[in-house]
Protein backbone atom coordinates (compact mmCIF):
# COMPACT_ATOMS: atom_id res chain seq x y z
CA UNK A 1 0.00 0.00 0.00
CA UNK A 2 2.89 2.37 0.72
CA UNK A 3 4.25 1.83 -2.80
CA UNK A 4 0.85 2.64 -4.30
CA UNK A 5 0.55 5.76 -2.13
CA UNK A 6 3.96 7.02 -3.26
CA UNK A 7 3.01 6.34 -6.88
CA UNK A 8 -0.18 8.39 -6.46
CA UNK A 9 1.79 11.24 -4.88
CA UNK A 10 4.34 11.15 -7.71
CA UNK A 11 1.56 11.47 -10.29
CA UNK A 12 1.10 15.10 -9.22
CA UNK A 13 4.46 15.96 -10.77
CA UNK A 14 2.97 15.78 -14.26
CA UNK A 15 -0.44 17.31 -13.54
CA UNK A 16 0.39 20.88 -14.58
CA UNK A 17 2.01 19.66 -17.80
CA UNK A 18 -0.93 17.40 -18.69
CA UNK A 19 -3.51 20.12 -17.94
CA UNK A 20 -1.63 22.56 -20.17
CA UNK A 21 -1.02 20.04 -22.94
CA UNK A 22 -4.71 19.08 -23.15
CA UNK A 23 -5.92 22.67 -22.51
CA UNK A 24 -8.03 21.57 -19.57
CA UNK A 25 -7.96 24.76 -17.50
CA UNK A 26 -11.19 26.04 -19.07
CA UNK A 27 -13.01 22.93 -17.85
CA UNK A 28 -11.77 23.54 -14.32
CA UNK A 29 -13.08 27.10 -14.01
CA UNK A 30 -16.46 26.19 -12.51
CA UNK A 31 -15.01 23.58 -10.08
CA UNK A 32 -12.39 26.14 -8.99
CA UNK A 33 -15.15 28.68 -8.33
CA UNK A 34 -17.14 26.09 -6.37
CA UNK A 35 -14.02 25.30 -4.34
CA UNK A 36 -13.26 28.96 -3.60
CA UNK A 37 -16.76 29.99 -2.51
CA UNK A 38 -17.28 26.83 -0.46
CA UNK A 39 -14.03 27.50 1.42
CA UNK A 40 -15.08 31.14 1.88
CA UNK A 41 -18.41 30.08 3.38
CA UNK A 42 -16.68 27.68 5.77
CA UNK A 43 -14.22 30.40 6.81
CA UNK A 44 -17.03 32.84 7.65
CA UNK A 45 -18.86 30.06 9.50
CA UNK A 46 -15.79 29.38 11.63
CA UNK A 47 -15.57 33.11 12.42
CA UNK A 48 -19.27 33.42 13.26
CA UNK A 49 -19.82 30.24 15.26
CA UNK A 50 -16.52 30.13 17.17
CA UNK A 51 -17.87 32.45 19.90
CA UNK A 52 -21.06 30.41 20.36
CA UNK A 53 -19.25 27.08 20.50
CA UNK A 54 -16.56 28.60 22.71
CA UNK A 55 -19.19 29.90 25.15
CA UNK A 56 -20.79 26.45 25.33
CA UNK A 57 -17.41 24.80 26.04
CA UNK A 58 -16.54 27.47 28.62
CA UNK A 59 -19.70 26.66 30.58
CA UNK A 60 -18.18 23.29 31.40
CA UNK A 61 -15.60 25.15 33.56
CA UNK A 62 -17.38 25.63 36.92
CA UNK A 63 -14.67 27.57 38.76
CA UNK A 64 -14.08 31.32 38.84
CA UNK A 65 -10.31 31.17 38.74
CA UNK A 66 -8.93 31.01 35.21
CA UNK A 67 -12.40 31.57 33.75
CA UNK A 68 -11.24 34.30 31.35
CA UNK A 69 -8.37 32.17 30.07
CA UNK A 70 -10.69 29.20 29.60
CA UNK A 71 -13.16 31.42 27.72
CA UNK A 72 -10.42 32.58 25.34
CA UNK A 73 -9.11 29.07 24.77
CA UNK A 74 -12.66 27.79 24.29
CA UNK A 75 -13.31 30.37 21.57
CA UNK A 76 -10.13 29.31 19.77
CA UNK A 77 -11.06 25.63 20.17
CA UNK A 78 -14.57 26.36 18.88
CA UNK A 79 -13.14 27.96 15.76
CA UNK A 80 -10.79 25.03 15.19
CA UNK A 81 -13.63 22.53 15.56
CA UNK A 82 -15.72 24.39 12.97
CA UNK A 83 -12.73 24.50 10.61
CA UNK A 84 -12.01 20.78 11.08
CA UNK A 85 -15.61 19.80 10.45
CA UNK A 86 -15.72 22.37 7.64
CA UNK A 87 -12.75 20.73 5.92
CA UNK A 88 -14.55 17.40 6.02
CA UNK A 89 -17.70 18.95 4.55
CA UNK A 90 -15.68 21.04 2.08
CA UNK A 91 -14.21 18.02 0.31
CA UNK A 92 -17.52 16.32 -0.24
CA UNK A 93 -19.48 19.43 -1.22
CA UNK A 94 -16.88 20.46 -3.79
CA UNK A 95 -16.40 16.95 -5.19
CA UNK A 96 -20.12 16.20 -5.43
CA UNK A 97 -21.10 19.40 -7.24
CA UNK A 98 -18.01 19.35 -9.48
CA UNK A 99 -18.75 15.85 -10.82
CA UNK A 100 -20.51 16.96 -14.04
CA UNK A 101 -17.46 19.09 -14.92
CA UNK A 102 -14.74 16.68 -13.78
CA UNK A 103 -15.97 13.49 -15.44
CA UNK A 104 -15.54 14.89 -19.00
CA UNK A 105 -12.03 16.06 -18.05
CA UNK A 106 -11.15 12.56 -16.91
CA UNK A 107 -12.53 11.19 -20.18
CA UNK A 108 -10.30 13.55 -22.19
CA UNK A 109 -7.28 12.35 -20.21
CA UNK A 110 -8.24 8.75 -20.95
CA UNK A 111 -8.63 9.49 -24.67
CA UNK A 112 -5.20 11.13 -24.67
CA UNK A 113 -3.45 8.27 -22.86
CA UNK A 114 -5.25 5.20 -24.19
CA UNK A 115 -7.46 6.25 -27.11
CA UNK A 116 -11.17 5.57 -27.44
CA UNK A 117 -12.16 2.41 -25.59
CA UNK A 118 -15.36 0.43 -26.13
CA UNK A 119 -17.61 -0.58 -23.26
CA UNK A 120 -17.71 2.71 -21.35
CA UNK A 121 -20.85 3.52 -19.43
CA UNK A 122 -22.67 6.48 -21.04
CA UNK A 123 -23.80 8.94 -18.37
CA UNK A 124 -25.51 12.34 -18.44
CA UNK A 125 -24.62 15.45 -16.43
CA UNK A 126 -27.59 14.75 -14.17
CA UNK A 127 -26.54 11.17 -13.47
CA UNK A 128 -22.95 12.30 -12.86
CA UNK A 129 -24.18 14.88 -10.35
CA UNK A 130 -26.43 12.36 -8.60
CA UNK A 131 -23.64 9.79 -8.44
CA UNK A 132 -21.27 12.44 -7.07
CA UNK A 133 -23.79 13.36 -4.37
CA UNK A 134 -24.45 9.70 -3.55
CA UNK A 135 -20.76 8.76 -3.33
CA UNK A 136 -19.88 11.81 -1.24
CA UNK A 137 -22.81 11.42 1.14
CA UNK A 138 -21.69 7.83 1.73
CA UNK A 139 -18.09 8.92 2.25
CA UNK A 140 -19.10 11.84 4.49
CA UNK A 141 -21.06 9.48 6.76
CA UNK A 142 -18.18 7.03 7.12
CA UNK A 143 -15.63 9.80 7.54
CA UNK A 144 -17.60 11.40 10.38
CA UNK A 145 -18.09 8.03 12.08
CA UNK A 146 -14.33 7.41 12.03
CA UNK A 147 -13.00 10.94 12.46
CA UNK A 148 -15.15 12.30 15.29
CA UNK A 149 -13.97 9.67 17.84
CA UNK A 150 -10.39 10.37 16.75
CA UNK A 151 -10.89 14.11 17.30
CA UNK A 152 -12.33 13.49 20.76
CA UNK A 153 -9.43 11.18 21.66
CA UNK A 154 -7.09 13.83 20.27
CA UNK A 155 -8.00 16.08 23.21
CA UNK A 156 -6.06 13.66 25.43
CA UNK A 157 -2.35 14.55 25.69
CA UNK A 158 0.09 12.02 24.18
CA UNK A 159 -2.79 10.08 22.57
CA UNK A 160 -3.17 12.90 20.03
CA UNK A 161 0.24 12.00 18.59
CA UNK A 162 -1.46 8.89 17.22
CA UNK A 163 -5.00 10.10 16.57
CA UNK A 164 -4.03 13.24 14.64
CA UNK A 165 -2.07 11.41 11.88
CA UNK A 166 -4.83 8.78 11.72
CA UNK A 167 -7.51 11.45 11.28
CA UNK A 168 -5.41 13.05 8.53
CA UNK A 169 -5.05 9.72 6.70
CA UNK A 170 -8.80 9.09 6.95
CA UNK A 171 -9.49 12.48 5.37
CA UNK A 172 -6.85 11.80 2.72
CA UNK A 173 -8.43 8.44 1.86
CA UNK A 174 -11.88 9.89 1.27
CA UNK A 175 -10.46 12.84 -0.69
CA UNK A 176 -8.64 10.43 -2.98
CA UNK A 177 -11.76 8.28 -3.18
CA UNK A 178 -13.76 11.20 -4.58
CA UNK A 179 -11.08 12.09 -7.12
CA UNK A 180 -10.80 8.51 -8.36
CA UNK A 181 -14.54 8.21 -8.87
CA UNK A 182 -14.51 10.81 -11.65
CA UNK A 183 -12.85 8.10 -13.72
CA UNK A 184 -14.52 5.07 -12.20
CA UNK A 185 -18.04 6.30 -12.96
CA UNK A 186 -17.47 5.53 -16.67
CA UNK A 187 -16.25 2.03 -15.96
CA UNK A 188 -18.08 0.75 -12.90
CA UNK A 189 -21.42 1.00 -11.20
CA UNK A 190 -21.65 2.47 -7.70
CA UNK A 191 -20.94 -0.69 -5.68
CA UNK A 192 -18.20 -1.86 -8.04
CA UNK A 193 -16.44 1.49 -7.68
CA UNK A 194 -16.57 1.29 -3.89
CA UNK A 195 -14.99 -2.17 -4.01
CA UNK A 196 -12.33 -0.99 -6.47
CA UNK A 197 -11.23 1.86 -4.21
CA UNK A 198 -11.19 -0.45 -1.17
CA UNK A 199 -8.79 -2.74 -3.05
CA UNK A 200 -6.64 0.25 -4.03
CA UNK A 201 -6.57 2.20 -0.78
CA UNK A 202 -2.95 3.16 -1.32
CA UNK A 203 -3.78 5.12 -4.48
CA UNK A 204 -6.63 6.93 -2.73
CA UNK A 205 -4.53 7.81 0.32
CA UNK A 206 -1.57 9.00 -1.75
CA UNK A 207 -3.75 11.22 -3.90
CA UNK A 208 -5.58 12.54 -0.83
CA UNK A 209 -2.38 13.35 1.08
CA UNK A 210 -1.38 15.92 -1.53
CA UNK A 211 -5.00 17.12 -1.76
CA UNK A 212 -5.04 17.84 1.98
CA UNK A 213 -1.57 19.39 1.78
CA UNK A 214 -2.72 21.81 -0.93
CA UNK A 215 -5.46 23.08 1.38
CA UNK A 216 -2.75 24.35 3.73
CA UNK A 217 -1.62 26.83 1.06
CA UNK A 218 -3.58 30.06 1.63
CA UNK A 219 -6.06 30.98 -1.16
CA UNK A 220 -4.04 29.45 -4.03
CA UNK A 221 -4.35 25.98 -2.51
CA UNK A 222 -8.14 25.87 -2.55
CA UNK A 223 -8.18 27.10 -6.16
CA UNK A 224 -5.68 24.66 -7.69
CA UNK A 225 -6.34 21.64 -5.46
CA UNK A 226 -9.14 20.11 -7.50
CA UNK A 227 -7.55 20.43 -10.97
CA UNK A 228 -4.26 18.96 -9.77
CA UNK A 229 -5.72 16.17 -7.65
CA UNK A 230 -8.38 15.12 -10.17
CA UNK A 231 -5.82 15.01 -12.99
CA UNK A 232 -3.36 12.97 -10.92
CA UNK A 233 -6.13 10.64 -9.77
CA UNK A 234 -7.32 10.09 -13.35
CA UNK A 235 -3.84 9.04 -14.45
CA UNK A 236 -3.21 6.50 -11.68
CA UNK A 237 -6.78 5.16 -11.74
CA UNK A 238 -6.61 4.58 -15.49
CA UNK A 239 -3.27 2.82 -15.06
CA UNK A 240 -4.76 0.48 -12.47
CA UNK A 241 -7.84 -0.16 -14.63
CA UNK A 242 -5.62 -1.10 -17.57
CA UNK A 243 -3.62 -3.44 -15.33
CA UNK A 244 -6.83 -5.11 -14.16
CA UNK A 245 -7.96 -5.59 -17.75
CA UNK A 246 -4.66 -7.20 -18.70
CA UNK A 247 -4.88 -9.56 -15.73
CA UNK A 248 -8.44 -10.54 -16.67
CA UNK A 249 -7.41 -11.23 -20.27
CA UNK A 250 -4.50 -13.35 -19.10
CA UNK A 251 -6.76 -15.34 -16.76
CA UNK A 252 -9.30 -15.87 -19.56
CA UNK A 253 -6.61 -17.20 -21.89
CA UNK A 254 -5.40 -19.83 -19.40
Secondary structure by P-SEA (a helix, b strand, c coil): caaaaaaaaacccaaaaaaaaacccccaaaaaaaaaaaaaaaaaaaaaaaaaaaaaaaaacccccaaaaaaaaaaaaaaaaaaaaaaaaaaaaaaaaaaaaaaaaaaaaaaaccccccccccccaaaaaaaaaaaaaaaaaaaaaccaaaaaaaacccccccaaaaaaaaaaaaaaaaaaaaaacccccaaaaaaaaaacaaaaaaaaaaaaaaaaccaaaaaaaaaaaaaaaaaaaaaaaaaaaaaaaaaaac
